[in-house]
Amino acid sequence: MMDWDGWDSDVRDKLEEWDDEIEITELAEDYQRELNDFFEWFRTFALRMFYDEILDYVVTLALLEEDRERGQTE
């Protein structure tokens, strides 16, 4: 990784602090856990903040689907 010349000085400094071998699997798993935790928090937040709008959207979709199905059978 150090052979690439596109790193800025902050990244290069960080890379130089690491050992020659990096457990990428562990880093990826940690990152995925962070993403999952954020998504769960955000999903709950969004549902609370926009409950009425989401409910209106779901009801509207159901009504449109009902109308569409009715139109196909007539």
PDB file of N, CA, C, O and CB in Angstrom:
ATOM      1  N   MET A   1       0.819  -1.192   0.000  1.00  0.00           N
ATOM      2  CA  MET A   1       0.000   0.000   0.000  1.00  0.00           C
ATOM      3  C   MET A   1       0.865   1.258   0.000  1.00  0.00           C
ATOM      4  O   MET A   1       0.488   2.289  -0.558  1.00  0.00           O
ATOM      5  CB  MET A   1      -0.933  -0.003   1.201  1.00  0.00           C
ATOM      6  N   MET A   2       1.994   1.157   0.616  1.00  0.00           N
ATOM      7  CA  MET A   2       2.870   2.330   0.703  1.00  0.00           C
ATOM      8  C   MET A   2       3.474   2.692  -0.654  1.00  0.00           C
ATOM      9  O   MET A   2       3.944   3.813  -0.845  1.00  0.00           O
ATOM     10  CB  MET A   2       3.988   2.077   1.715  1.00  0.00           C
ATOM     11  N   ASP A   3       3.462   1.743  -1.600  1.00  0.00           N
ATOM     12  CA  ASP A   3       4.046   2.012  -2.913  1.00  0.00           C
ATOM     13  C   ASP A   3       3.213   3.004  -3.728  1.00  0.00           C
ATOM     14  O   ASP A   3       3.738   3.672  -4.618  1.00  0.00           O
ATOM     15  CB  ASP A   3       4.197   0.715  -3.687  1.00  0.00           C
ATOM     16  N   TRP A   4       1.927   3.099  -3.428  1.00  0.00           N
ATOM     17  CA  TRP A   4       1.062   4.008  -4.175  1.00  0.00           C
ATOM     18  C   TRP A   4       1.391   5.441  -3.778  1.00  0.00           C
ATOM     19  O   TRP A   4       1.551   5.727  -2.592  1.00  0.00           O
ATOM     20  CB  TRP A   4      -0.441   3.693  -3.917  1.00  0.00           C
ATOM     21  N   ASP A   5       1.494   6.347  -4.748  1.00  0.00           N
ATOM     22  CA  ASP A   5       1.924   7.714  -4.450  1.00  0.00           C
ATOM     23  C   ASP A   5       0.760   8.689  -4.290  1.00  0.00           C
ATOM     24  O   ASP A   5       0.975   9.901  -4.274  1.00  0.00           O
ATOM     25  CB  ASP A   5       2.840   8.207  -5.538  1.00  0.00           C
ATOM     26  N   GLY A   6      -0.471   8.184  -4.172  1.00  0.00           N
ATOM     27  CA  GLY A   6      -1.625   9.057  -4.079  1.00  0.00           C
ATOM     28  C   GLY A   6      -2.071   9.392  -2.668  1.00  0.00           C
ATOM     29  O   GLY A   6      -3.007  10.171  -2.489  1.00  0.00           O
ATOM     30  N   TRP A   7      -1.421   8.820  -1.658  1.00  0.00           N
ATOM     31  CA  TRP A   7      -1.819   9.091  -0.275  1.00  0.00           C
ATOM     32  C   TRP A   7      -1.460  10.511   0.125  1.00  0.00           C
ATOM     33  O   TRP A   7      -0.407  11.026  -0.250  1.00  0.00           O
ATOM     34  CB  TRP A   7      -1.158   8.096   0.681  1.00  0.00           C
ATOM     35  N   ASP A   8      -2.356  11.147   0.901  1.00  0.00           N
ATOM     36  CA  ASP A   8      -1.951  12.436   1.469  1.00  0.00           C
ATOM     37  C   ASP A   8      -1.126  12.157   2.727  1.00  0.00           C
ATOM     38  O   ASP A   8      -1.046  11.012   3.172  1.00  0.00           O
ATOM     39  CB  ASP A   8      -3.204  13.343   1.797  1.00  0.00           C
ATOM     40  N   SER A   9      -0.521  13.181   3.294  1.00  0.00           N
ATOM     41  CA  SER A   9       0.429  12.972   4.388  1.00  0.00           C
ATOM     42  C   SER A   9      -0.227  12.359   5.629  1.00  0.00           C
ATOM     43  O   SER A   9       0.411  11.575   6.332  1.00  0.00           O
ATOM     44  CB  SER A   9       1.082  14.291   4.758  1.00  0.00           C
ATOM     45  N   ASP A  10      -1.491  12.701   5.911  1.00  0.00           N
ATOM     46  CA  ASP A  10      -2.170  12.124   7.081  1.00  0.00           C
ATOM     47  C   ASP A  10      -2.350  10.619   6.928  1.00  0.00           C
ATOM     48  O   ASP A  10      -2.113   9.855   7.863  1.00  0.00           O
ATOM     49  CB  ASP A  10      -3.535  12.793   7.292  1.00  0.00           C
ATOM     50  N   VAL A  11      -2.769  10.210   5.744  1.00  0.00           N
ATOM     51  CA  VAL A  11      -2.967   8.778   5.498  1.00  0.00           C
ATOM     52  C   VAL A  11      -1.627   8.064   5.523  1.00  0.00           C
ATOM     53  O   VAL A  11      -1.497   6.997   6.124  1.00  0.00           O
ATOM     54  CB  VAL A  11      -3.682   8.540   4.145  1.00  0.00           C
ATOM     55  N   ARG A  12      -0.637   8.644   4.876  1.00  0.00           N
ATOM     56  CA  ARG A  12       0.687   8.020   4.858  1.00  0.00           C
ATOM     57  C   ARG A  12       1.211   7.842   6.284  1.00  0.00           C
ATOM     58  O   ARG A  12       1.775   6.795   6.602  1.00  0.00           O
ATOM     59  CB  ARG A  12       1.676   8.866   4.024  1.00  0.00           C
ATOM     60  N   ASP A  13       1.034   8.842   7.142  1.00  0.00           N
ATOM     61  CA  ASP A  13       1.476   8.729   8.545  1.00  0.00           C
ATOM     62  C   ASP A  13       0.761   7.576   9.245  1.00  0.00           C
ATOM     63  O   ASP A  13       1.383   6.806   9.977  1.00  0.00           O
ATOM     64  CB  ASP A  13       1.216  10.052   9.307  1.00  0.00           C
ATOM     65  N   LYS A  14      -0.543   7.461   9.020  1.00  0.00           N
ATOM     66  CA  LYS A  14      -1.320   6.388   9.649  1.00  0.00           C
ATOM     67  C   LYS A  14      -0.856   5.025   9.151  1.00  0.00           C
ATOM     68  O   LYS A  14      -0.688   4.093   9.938  1.00  0.00           O
ATOM     69  CB  LYS A  14      -2.825   6.571   9.368  1.00  0.00           C
ATOM     70  N   LEU A  15      -0.651   4.915   7.855  1.00  0.00           N
ATOM     71  CA  LEU A  15      -0.182   3.643   7.300  1.00  0.00           C
ATOM     72  C   LEU A  15       1.179   3.244   7.871  1.00  0.00           C
ATOM     73  O   LEU A  15       1.430   2.063   8.112  1.00  0.00           O
ATOM     74  CB  LEU A  15      -0.098   3.732   5.776  1.00  0.00           C
ATOM     75  N   GLU A  16       2.035   4.202   8.082  1.00  0.00           N
ATOM     76  CA  GLU A  16       3.362   3.908   8.621  1.00  0.00           C
ATOM     77  C   GLU A  16       3.292   3.438  10.073  1.00  0.00           C
ATOM     78  O   GLU A  16       4.193   2.738  10.536  1.00  0.00           O
ATOM     79  CB  GLU A  16       4.254   5.138   8.517  1.00  0.00           C
ATOM     80  N   GLU A  17       2.243   3.810  10.792  1.00  0.00           N
ATOM     81  CA  GLU A  17       2.072   3.357  12.180  1.00  0.00           C
ATOM     82  C   GLU A  17       1.684   1.886  12.255  1.00  0.00           C
ATOM     83  O   GLU A  17       1.965   1.225  13.254  1.00  0.00           O
ATOM     84  CB  GLU A  17       1.014   4.200  12.883  1.00  0.00           C
ATOM     85  N   TRP A  18       1.043   1.367  11.213  1.00  0.00           N
ATOM     86  CA  TRP A  18       0.559  -0.012  11.233  1.00  0.00           C
ATOM     87  C   TRP A  18       1.691  -0.995  10.996  1.00  0.00           C
ATOM     88  O   TRP A  18       2.724  -0.658  10.416  1.00  0.00           O
ATOM     89  CB  TRP A  18      -0.530  -0.211  10.186  1.00  0.00           C
ATOM     90  N   ASP A  19       1.472  -2.224  11.460  1.00  0.00           N
ATOM     91  CA  ASP A  19       2.411  -3.303  11.171  1.00  0.00           C
ATOM     92  C   ASP A  19       2.387  -3.607   9.679  1.00  0.00           C
ATOM     93  O   ASP A  19       1.543  -3.103   8.938  1.00  0.00           O
ATOM     94  CB  ASP A  19       2.070  -4.572  11.995  1.00  0.00           C
ATOM     95  N   ASP A  20       3.330  -4.440   9.257  1.00  0.00           N
ATOM     96  CA  ASP A  20       3.387  -4.802   7.845  1.00  0.00           C
ATOM     97  C   ASP A  20       2.165  -5.606   7.406  1.00  0.00           C
ATOM     98  O   ASP A  20       1.783  -5.572   6.236  1.00  0.00           O
ATOM     99  CB  ASP A  20       4.649  -5.592   7.564  1.00  0.00           C
ATOM    100  N   GLU A  21       1.559  -6.323   8.336  1.00  0.00           N
ATOM    101  CA  GLU A  21       0.378  -7.107   7.998  1.00  0.00           C
ATOM    102  C   GLU A  21      -0.824  -6.561   8.756  1.00  0.00           C
ATOM    103  O   GLU A  21      -0.752  -6.310   9.959  1.00  0.00           O
ATOM    104  CB  GLU A  21       0.595  -8.606   8.321  1.00  0.00           C
ATOM    105  N   ILE A  22      -1.912  -6.381   8.050  1.00  0.00           N
ATOM    106  CA  ILE A  22      -3.142  -5.858   8.638  1.00  0.00           C
ATOM    107  C   ILE A  22      -4.217  -6.926   8.480  1.00  0.00           C
ATOM    108  O   ILE A  22      -4.417  -7.462   7.390  1.00  0.00           O
ATOM    109  CB  ILE A  22      -3.577  -4.502   7.965  1.00  0.00           C
ATOM    110  N   GLU A  23      -4.902  -7.228   9.570  1.00  0.00           N
ATOM    111  CA  GLU A  23      -6.009  -8.177   9.500  1.00  0.00           C
ATOM    112  C   GLU A  23      -7.215  -7.471   8.900  1.00  0.00           C
ATOM    113  O   GLU A  23      -8.021  -6.876   9.615  1.00  0.00           O
ATOM    114  CB  GLU A  23      -6.347  -8.759  10.906  1.00  0.00           C
ATOM    115  N   ILE A  24      -7.329  -7.544   7.579  1.00  0.00           N
ATOM    116  CA  ILE A  24      -8.392  -6.826   6.884  1.00  0.00           C
ATOM    117  C   ILE A  24      -9.761  -7.388   7.247  1.00  0.00           C
ATOM    118  O   ILE A  24     -10.746  -6.651   7.264  1.00  0.00           O
ATOM    119  CB  ILE A  24      -8.180  -6.894   5.372  1.00  0.00           C
ATOM    120  N   THR A  25      -9.834  -8.678   7.535  1.00  0.00           N
ATOM    121  CA  THR A  25     -11.115  -9.279   7.898  1.00  0.00           C
ATOM    122  C   THR A  25     -11.640  -8.662   9.187  1.00  0.00           C
ATOM    123  O   THR A  25     -12.820  -8.326   9.282  1.00  0.00           O
ATOM    124  CB  THR A  25     -10.978 -10.806   8.052  1.00  0.00           C
ATOM    125  N   GLU A  26     -10.776  -8.513  10.168  1.00  0.00           N
ATOM    126  CA  GLU A  26     -11.186  -7.911  11.441  1.00  0.00           C
ATOM    127  C   GLU A  26     -11.616  -6.457  11.240  1.00  0.00           C
ATOM    128  O   GLU A  26     -12.615  -6.018  11.810  1.00  0.00           O
ATOM    129  CB  GLU A  26     -10.036  -7.988  12.470  1.00  0.00           C
ATOM    130  N   LEU A  27     -10.870  -5.723  10.437  1.00  0.00           N
ATOM    131  CA  LEU A  27     -11.250  -4.339  10.149  1.00  0.00           C
ATOM    132  C   LEU A  27     -12.601  -4.272   9.443  1.00  0.00           C
ATOM    133  O   LEU A  27     -13.441  -3.435   9.772  1.00  0.00           O
ATOM    134  CB  LEU A  27     -10.178  -3.660   9.292  1.00  0.00           C
ATOM    135  N   ALA A  28     -12.801  -5.157   8.477  1.00  0.00           N
ATOM    136  CA  ALA A  28     -14.063  -5.170   7.734  1.00  0.00           C
ATOM    137  C   ALA A  28     -15.225  -5.547   8.652  1.00  0.00           C
ATOM    138  O   ALA A  28     -16.303  -4.962   8.545  1.00  0.00           O
ATOM    139  CB  ALA A  28     -13.981  -6.152   6.548  1.00  0.00           C
ATOM    140  N   GLU A  29     -15.027  -6.510   9.550  1.00  0.00           N
ATOM    141  CA  GLU A  29     -16.084  -6.909  10.474  1.00  0.00           C
ATOM    142  C   GLU A  29     -16.423  -5.773  11.435  1.00  0.00           C
ATOM    143  O   GLU A  29     -17.596  -5.527  11.716  1.00  0.00           O
ATOM    144  CB  GLU A  29     -15.666  -8.159  11.257  1.00  0.00           C
ATOM    145  N   ASP A  30     -15.405  -5.082  11.940  1.00  0.00           N
ATOM    146  CA  ASP A  30     -15.643  -3.931  12.821  1.00  0.00           C
ATOM    147  C   ASP A  30     -16.424  -2.846  12.085  1.00  0.00           C
ATOM    148  O   ASP A  30     -17.366  -2.269  12.627  1.00  0.00           O
ATOM    149  CB  ASP A  30     -14.305  -3.361  13.346  1.00  0.00           C
ATOM    150  N   TYR A  31     -16.025  -2.580  10.859  1.00  0.00           N
ATOM    151  CA  TYR A  31     -16.693  -1.568  10.058  1.00  0.00           C
ATOM    152  C   TYR A  31     -18.150  -1.950   9.808  1.00  0.00           C
ATOM    153  O   TYR A  31     -19.044  -1.108   9.898  1.00  0.00           O
ATOM    154  CB  TYR A  31     -15.958  -1.369   8.731  1.00  0.00           C
ATOM    155  N   GLN A  32     -18.383  -3.227   9.494  1.00  0.00           N
ATOM    156  CA  GLN A  32     -19.745  -3.692   9.244  1.00  0.00           C
ATOM    157  C   GLN A  32     -20.604  -3.560  10.497  1.00  0.00           C
ATOM    158  O   GLN A  32     -21.771  -3.176  10.412  1.00  0.00           O
ATOM    159  CB  GLN A  32     -19.734  -5.149   8.762  1.00  0.00           C
ATOM    160  N   ARG A  33     -20.035  -3.875  11.661  1.00  0.00           N
ATOM    161  CA  ARG A  33     -20.770  -3.713  12.927  1.00  0.00           C
ATOM    162  C   ARG A  33     -21.152  -2.254  13.147  1.00  0.00           C
ATOM    163  O   ARG A  33     -22.273  -1.955  13.558  1.00  0.00           O
ATOM    164  CB  ARG A  33     -19.926  -4.222  14.117  1.00  0.00           C
ATOM    165  N   GLU A  34     -20.222  -1.356  12.874  1.00  0.00           N
ATOM    166  CA  GLU A  34     -20.503   0.073  13.013  1.00  0.00           C
ATOM    167  C   GLU A  34     -21.641   0.494  12.074  1.00  0.00           C
ATOM    168  O   GLU A  34     -22.541   1.236  12.467  1.00  0.00           O
ATOM    169  CB  GLU A  34     -19.232   0.903  12.722  1.00  0.00           C
ATOM    170  N   LEU A  35     -21.586   0.015  10.841  1.00  0.00           N
ATOM    171  CA  LEU A  35     -22.650   0.333   9.881  1.00  0.00           C
ATOM    172  C   LEU A  35     -23.992  -0.219  10.346  1.00  0.00           C
ATOM    173  O   LEU A  35     -25.009   0.470  10.269  1.00  0.00           O
ATOM    174  CB  LEU A  35     -22.305  -0.227   8.493  1.00  0.00           C
ATOM    175  N   ASN A  36     -23.998  -1.458  10.828  1.00  0.00           N
ATOM    176  CA  ASN A  36     -25.237  -2.067  11.307  1.00  0.00           C
ATOM    177  C   ASN A  36     -25.810  -1.292  12.487  1.00  0.00           C
ATOM    178  O   ASN A  36     -27.013  -1.037  12.545  1.00  0.00           O
ATOM    179  CB  ASN A  36     -24.996  -3.524  11.704  1.00  0.00           C
ATOM    180  N   ASP A  37     -24.946  -0.918  13.426  1.00  0.00           N
ATOM    181  CA  ASP A  37     -25.402  -0.143  14.587  1.00  0.00           C
ATOM    182  C   ASP A  37     -26.001   1.186  14.146  1.00  0.00           C
ATOM    183  O   ASP A  37     -27.056   1.591  14.634  1.00  0.00           O
ATOM    184  CB  ASP A  37     -24.239   0.101  15.569  1.00  0.00           C
ATOM    185  N   PHE A  38     -25.320   1.867  13.216  1.00  0.00           N
ATOM    186  CA  PHE A  38     -25.835   3.143  12.725  1.00  0.00           C
ATOM    187  C   PHE A  38     -27.175   2.949  12.024  1.00  0.00           C
ATOM    188  O   PHE A  38     -28.113   3.713  12.251  1.00  0.00           O
ATOM    189  CB  PHE A  38     -24.827   3.799  11.771  1.00  0.00           C
ATOM    190  N   PHE A  39     -27.267   1.924  11.169  1.00  0.00           N
ATOM    191  CA  PHE A  39     -28.496   1.703  10.423  1.00  0.00           C
ATOM    192  C   PHE A  39     -29.666   1.445  11.369  1.00  0.00           C
ATOM    193  O   PHE A  39     -30.756   1.980  11.165  1.00  0.00           O
ATOM    194  CB  PHE A  39     -28.328   0.531   9.454  1.00  0.00           C
ATOM    195  N   GLU A  40     -29.450   0.634  12.395  1.00  0.00           N
ATOM    196  CA  GLU A  40     -30.523   0.359  13.350  1.00  0.00           C
ATOM    197  C   GLU A  40     -30.963   1.639  14.055  1.00  0.00           C
ATOM    198  O   GLU A  40     -32.158   1.881  14.229  1.00  0.00           O
ATOM    199  CB  GLU A  40     -30.069  -0.686  14.383  1.00  0.00           C
ATOM    200  N   TRP A  41     -29.979   2.467  14.466  1.00  0.00           N
ATOM    201  CA  TRP A  41     -30.310   3.738  15.107  1.00  0.00           C
ATOM    202  C   TRP A  41     -31.076   4.635  14.139  1.00  0.00           C
ATOM    203  O   TRP A  41     -32.107   5.206  14.495  1.00  0.00           O
ATOM    204  CB  TRP A  41     -29.031   4.448  15.600  1.00  0.00           C
ATOM    205  N   PHE A  42     -30.567   4.756  12.909  1.00  0.00           N
ATOM    206  CA  PHE A  42     -31.171   5.656  11.933  1.00  0.00           C
ATOM    207  C   PHE A  42     -32.563   5.196  11.537  1.00  0.00           C
ATOM    208  O   PHE A  42     -33.471   6.014  11.395  1.00  0.00           O
ATOM    209  CB  PHE A  42     -30.293   5.765  10.701  1.00  0.00           C
ATOM    210  N   ARG A  43     -32.737   3.891  11.359  1.00  0.00           N
ATOM    211  CA  ARG A  43     -34.045   3.356  10.983  1.00  0.00           C
ATOM    212  C   ARG A  43     -35.078   3.680  12.054  1.00  0.00           C
ATOM    213  O   ARG A  43     -36.185   4.112  11.735  1.00  0.00           O
ATOM    214  CB  ARG A  43     -33.966   1.836  10.760  1.00  0.00           C
ATOM    215  N   THR A  44     -34.728   3.476  13.311  1.00  0.00           N
ATOM    216  CA  THR A  44     -35.630   3.803  14.415  1.00  0.00           C
ATOM    217  C   THR A  44     -35.918   5.301  14.446  1.00  0.00           C
ATOM    218  O   THR A  44     -37.066   5.711  14.615  1.00  0.00           O
ATOM    219  CB  THR A  44     -35.029   3.348  15.758  1.00  0.00           C
ATOM    220  N   PHE A  45     -34.886   6.109  14.284  1.00  0.00           N
ATOM    221  CA  PHE A  45     -35.031   7.561  14.268  1.00  0.00           C
ATOM    222  C   PHE A  45     -35.972   8.000  13.144  1.00  0.00           C
ATOM    223  O   PHE A  45     -36.891   8.791  13.360  1.00  0.00           O
ATOM    224  CB  PHE A  45     -33.659   8.234  14.109  1.00  0.00           C
ATOM    225  N   ALA A  46     -35.724   7.470  11.929  1.00  0.00           N
ATOM    226  CA  ALA A  46     -36.535   7.861  10.771  1.00  0.00           C
ATOM    227  C   ALA A  46     -37.987   7.430  10.952  1.00  0.00           C
ATOM    228  O   ALA A  46     -38.902   8.179  10.613  1.00  0.00           O
ATOM    229  CB  ALA A  46     -35.961   7.250   9.480  1.00  0.00           C
ATOM    230  N   LEU A  47     -38.201   6.238  11.480  1.00  0.00           N
ATOM    231  CA  LEU A  47     -39.572   5.775  11.707  1.00  0.00           C
ATOM    232  C   LEU A  47     -40.291   6.661  12.715  1.00  0.00           C
ATOM    233  O   LEU A  47     -41.473   6.964  12.547  1.00  0.00           O
ATOM    234  CB  LEU A  47     -39.572   4.322  12.192  1.00  0.00           C
ATOM    235  N   ARG A  48     -39.586   7.076  13.760  1.00  0.00           N
ATOM    236  CA  ARG A  48     -40.203   7.973  14.745  1.00  0.00           C
ATOM    237  C   ARG A  48     -40.478   9.344  14.154  1.00  0.00           C
ATOM    238  O   ARG A  48     -41.554   9.908  14.356  1.00  0.00           O
ATOM    239  CB  ARG A  48     -39.308   8.113  15.973  1.00  0.00           C
ATOM    240  N   MET A  49     -39.518   9.876  13.431  1.00  0.00           N
ATOM    241  CA  MET A  49     -39.638  11.227  12.888  1.00  0.00           C
ATOM    242  C   MET A  49     -40.700  11.327  11.795  1.00  0.00           C
ATOM    243  O   MET A  49     -41.415  12.325  11.700  1.00  0.00           O
ATOM    244  CB  MET A  49     -38.305  11.681  12.342  1.00  0.00           C
ATOM    245  N   PHE A  50     -40.793  10.287  10.975  1.00  0.00           N
ATOM    246  CA  PHE A  50     -41.640  10.348   9.789  1.00  0.00           C
ATOM    247  C   PHE A  50     -42.747   9.291   9.809  1.00  0.00           C
ATOM    248  O   PHE A  50     -43.186   8.826   8.757  1.00  0.00           O
ATOM    249  CB  PHE A  50     -40.792  10.178   8.543  1.00  0.00           C
ATOM    250  N   TYR A  51     -43.190   8.922  10.994  1.00  0.00           N
ATOM    251  CA  TYR A  51     -44.195   7.865  11.124  1.00  0.00           C
ATOM    252  C   TYR A  51     -45.447   8.187  10.308  1.00  0.00           C
ATOM    253  O   TYR A  51     -45.915   7.345   9.542  1.00  0.00           O
ATOM    254  CB  TYR A  51     -44.568   7.665  12.599  1.00  0.00           C
ATOM    255  N   ASP A  52     -45.985   9.378  10.462  1.00  0.00           N
ATOM    256  CA  ASP A  52     -47.223   9.742   9.755  1.00  0.00           C
ATOM    257  C   ASP A  52     -47.032   9.691   8.241  1.00  0.00           C
ATOM    258  O   ASP A  52     -47.901   9.197   7.522  1.00  0.00           O
ATOM    259  CB  ASP A  52     -47.687  11.146  10.175  1.00  0.00           C
ATOM    260  N   GLU A  53     -45.910  10.196   7.758  1.00  0.00           N
ATOM    261  CA  GLU A  53     -45.652  10.207   6.325  1.00  0.00           C
ATOM    262  C   GLU A  53     -45.472   8.781   5.796  1.00  0.00           C
ATOM    263  O   GLU A  53     -45.963   8.448   4.718  1.00  0.00           O
ATOM    264  CB  GLU A  53     -44.408  11.056   6.012  1.00  0.00           C
ATOM    265  N   ILE A  54     -44.777   7.957   6.548  1.00  0.00           N
ATOM    266  CA  ILE A  54     -44.571   6.568   6.132  1.00  0.00           C
ATOM    267  C   ILE A  54     -45.899   5.819   6.127  1.00  0.00           C
ATOM    268  O   ILE A  54     -46.174   5.047   5.209  1.00  0.00           O
ATOM    269  CB  ILE A  54     -43.558   5.861   7.063  1.00  0.00           C
ATOM    270  N   LEU A  55     -46.712   6.042   7.136  1.00  0.00           N
ATOM    271  CA  LEU A  55     -48.024   5.409   7.188  1.00  0.00           C
ATOM    272  C   LEU A  55     -48.879   5.837   5.994  1.00  0.00           C
ATOM    273  O   LEU A  55     -49.518   4.999   5.359  1.00  0.00           O
ATOM    274  CB  LEU A  55     -48.734   5.757   8.505  1.00  0.00           C
ATOM    275  N   ASP A  56     -48.895   7.129   5.690  1.00  0.00           N
ATOM    276  CA  ASP A  56     -49.640   7.617   4.520  1.00  0.00           C
ATOM    277  C   ASP A  56     -49.141   6.948   3.239  1.00  0.00           C
ATOM    278  O   ASP A  56     -49.936   6.561   2.383  1.00  0.00           O
ATOM    279  CB  ASP A  56     -49.512   9.154   4.401  1.00  0.00           C
ATOM    280  N   TYR A  57     -47.835   6.817   3.116  1.00  0.00           N
ATOM    281  CA  TYR A  57     -47.241   6.206   1.928  1.00  0.00           C
ATOM    282  C   TYR A  57     -47.674   4.744   1.798  1.00  0.00           C
ATOM    283  O   TYR A  57     -48.072   4.310   0.717  1.00  0.00           O
ATOM    284  CB  TYR A  57     -45.704   6.304   1.983  1.00  0.00           C
ATOM    285  N   VAL A  58     -47.597   3.991   2.884  1.00  0.00           N
ATOM    286  CA  VAL A  58     -47.965   2.571   2.852  1.00  0.00           C
ATOM    287  C   VAL A  58     -49.447   2.403   2.532  1.00  0.00           C
ATOM    288  O   VAL A  58     -49.820   1.542   1.735  1.00  0.00           O
ATOM    289  CB  VAL A  58     -47.633   1.897   4.197  1.00  0.00           C
ATOM    290  N   VAL A  59     -50.286   3.219   3.149  1.00  0.00           N
ATOM    291  CA  VAL A  59     -51.725   3.147   2.881  1.00  0.00           C
ATOM    292  C   VAL A  59     -52.006   3.491   1.416  1.00  0.00           C
ATOM    293  O   VAL A  59     -52.805   2.819   0.764  1.00  0.00           O
ATOM    294  CB  VAL A  59     -52.507   4.105   3.820  1.00  0.00           C
ATOM    295  N   THR A  60     -51.363   4.519   0.907  1.00  0.00           N
ATOM    296  CA  THR A  60     -51.550   4.918  -0.491  1.00  0.00           C
ATOM    297  C   THR A  60     -51.117   3.807  -1.434  1.00  0.00           C
ATOM    298  O   THR A  60     -51.808   3.526  -2.412  1.00  0.00           O
ATOM    299  CB  THR A  60     -50.767   6.200  -0.796  1.00  0.00           C
ATOM    300  N   LEU A  61     -49.987   3.174  -1.158  1.00  0.00           N
ATOM    301  CA  LEU A  61     -49.549   2.050  -1.995  1.00  0.00           C
ATOM    302  C   LEU A  61     -50.577   0.928  -1.984  1.00  0.00           C
ATOM    303  O   LEU A  61     -50.884   0.357  -3.030  1.00  0.00           O
ATOM    304  CB  LEU A  61     -48.189   1.520  -1.516  1.00  0.00           C
ATOM    305  N   ALA A  62     -51.108   0.609  -0.814  1.00  0.00           N
ATOM    306  CA  ALA A  62     -52.107  -0.456  -0.709  1.00  0.00           C
ATOM    307  C   ALA A  62     -53.363  -0.101  -1.496  1.00  0.00           C
ATOM    308  O   ALA A  62     -53.927  -0.956  -2.179  1.00  0.00           O
ATOM    309  CB  ALA A  62     -52.462  -0.719   0.763  1.00  0.00           C
ATOM    310  N   LEU A  63     -53.799   1.131  -1.410  1.00  0.00           N
ATOM    311  CA  LEU A  63     -54.990   1.562  -2.148  1.00  0.00           C
ATOM    312  C   LEU A  63     -54.747   1.528  -3.656  1.00  0.00           C
ATOM    313  O   LEU A  63     -55.618   1.095  -4.411  1.00  0.00           O
ATOM    314  CB  LEU A  63     -55.403   2.975  -1.714  1.00  0.00           C
ATOM    315  N   LEU A  64     -53.597   1.971  -4.092  1.00  0.00           N
ATOM    316  CA  LEU A  64     -53.265   1.928  -5.515  1.00  0.00           C
ATOM    317  C   LEU A  64     -53.211   0.496  -6.030  1.00  0.00           C
ATOM    318  O   LEU A  64     -53.702   0.201  -7.119  1.00  0.00           O
ATOM    319  CB  LEU A  64     -51.930   2.623  -5.768  1.00  0.00           C
ATOM    320  N   GLU A  65     -52.613  -0.386  -5.243  1.00  0.00           N
ATOM    321  CA  GLU A  65     -52.550  -1.798  -5.632  1.00  0.00           C
ATOM    322  C   GLU A  65     -53.954  -2.391  -5.711  1.00  0.00           C
ATOM    323  O   GLU A  65     -54.264  -3.153  -6.627  1.00  0.00           O
ATOM    324  CB  GLU A  65     -51.686  -2.601  -4.633  1.00  0.00           C
ATOM    325  N   GLU A  66     -54.784  -2.040  -4.760  1.00  0.00           N
ATOM    326  CA  GLU A  66     -56.175  -2.512  -4.765  1.00  0.00           C
ATOM    327  C   GLU A  66     -56.899  -2.019  -6.025  1.00  0.00           C
ATOM    328  O   GLU A  66     -57.597  -2.790  -6.684  1.00  0.00           O
ATOM    329  CB  GLU A  66     -56.922  -2.027  -3.488  1.00  0.00           C
ATOM    330  N   ASP A  67     -56.732  -0.745  -6.351  1.00  0.00           N
ATOM    331  CA  ASP A  67     -57.339  -0.186  -7.573  1.00  0.00           C
ATOM    332  C   ASP A  67     -56.814  -0.873  -8.822  1.00  0.00           C
ATOM    333  O   ASP A  67     -57.576  -1.161  -9.745  1.00  0.00           O
ATOM    334  CB  ASP A  67     -57.071   1.318  -7.664  1.00  0.00           C
ATOM    335  N   ARG A  68     -55.508  -1.138  -8.851  1.00  0.00           N
ATOM    336  CA  ARG A  68     -54.902  -1.803 -10.008  1.00  0.00           C
ATOM    337  C   ARG A  68     -55.466  -3.200 -10.183  1.00  0.00           C
ATOM    338  O   ARG A  68     -55.799  -3.605 -11.297  1.00  0.00           O
ATOM    339  CB  ARG A  68     -53.378  -1.867  -9.859  1.00  0.00           C
ATOM    340  N   GLU A  69     -55.575  -3.943  -9.083  1.00  0.00           N
ATOM    341  CA  GLU A  69     -56.114  -5.302  -9.157  1.00  0.00           C
ATOM    342  C   GLU A  69     -57.585  -5.280  -9.581  1.00  0.00           C
ATOM    343  O   GLU A  69     -58.024  -6.132 -10.353  1.00  0.00           O
ATOM    344  CB  GLU A  69     -55.962  -6.016  -7.799  1.00  0.00           C
ATOM    345  N   ARG A  70     -58.331  -4.321  -9.083  1.00  0.00           N
ATOM    346  CA  ARG A  70     -59.726  -4.203  -9.447  1.00  0.00           C
ATOM    347  C   ARG A  70     -59.868  -3.898 -10.934  1.00  0.00           C
ATOM    348  O   ARG A  70     -60.772  -4.416 -11.589  1.00  0.00           O
ATOM    349  CB  ARG A  70     -60.405  -3.122  -8.611  1.00  0.00           C
ATOM    350  N   GLY A  71     -58.996  -3.074 -11.462  1.00  0.00           N
ATOM    351  CA  GLY A  71     -59.031  -2.726 -12.874  1.00  0.00           C
ATOM    352  C   GLY A  71     -58.700  -3.900 -13.778  1.00  0.00           C
ATOM    353  O   GLY A  71     -59.188  -3.970 -14.906  1.00  0.00           O
ATOM    354  N   GLN A  72     -57.887  -4.810 -13.304  1.00  0.00           N
ATOM    355  CA  GLN A  72     -57.525  -5.985 -14.109  1.00  0.00           C
ATOM    356  C   GLN A  72     -58.660  -7.005 -14.161  1.00  0.00           C
ATOM    357  O   GLN A  72     -58.770  -7.764 -15.124  1.00  0.00           O
ATOM    358  CB  GLN A  72     -56.263  -6.644 -13.548  1.00  0.00           C
ATOM    359  N   THR A  73     -59.506  -7.026 -13.126  1.00  0.00           N
ATOM    360  CA  THR A  73     -60.570  -8.030 -13.090  1.00  0.00           C
ATOM    361  C   THR A  73     -61.860  -7.538 -13.728  1.00  0.00           C
ATOM    362  O   THR A  73     -62.766  -8.335 -13.970  1.00  0.00           O
ATOM    363  CB  THR A  73     -60.840  -8.445 -11.664  1.00  0.00           C
ATOM    364  N   GLU A  74     -61.963  -6.244 -14.004  1.00  0.00           N
ATOM    365  CA  GLU A  74     -63.198  -5.713 -14.593  1.00  0.00           C
ATOM    366  C   GLU A  74     -63.176  -5.779 -16.095  1.00  0.00           C
ATOM    367  O   GLU A  74     -64.138  -5.371 -16.745  1.00  0.00           O
ATOM    368  CB  GLU A  74     -63.425  -4.287 -14.157  1.00  0.00           C
TER     369      GLU A  74
END
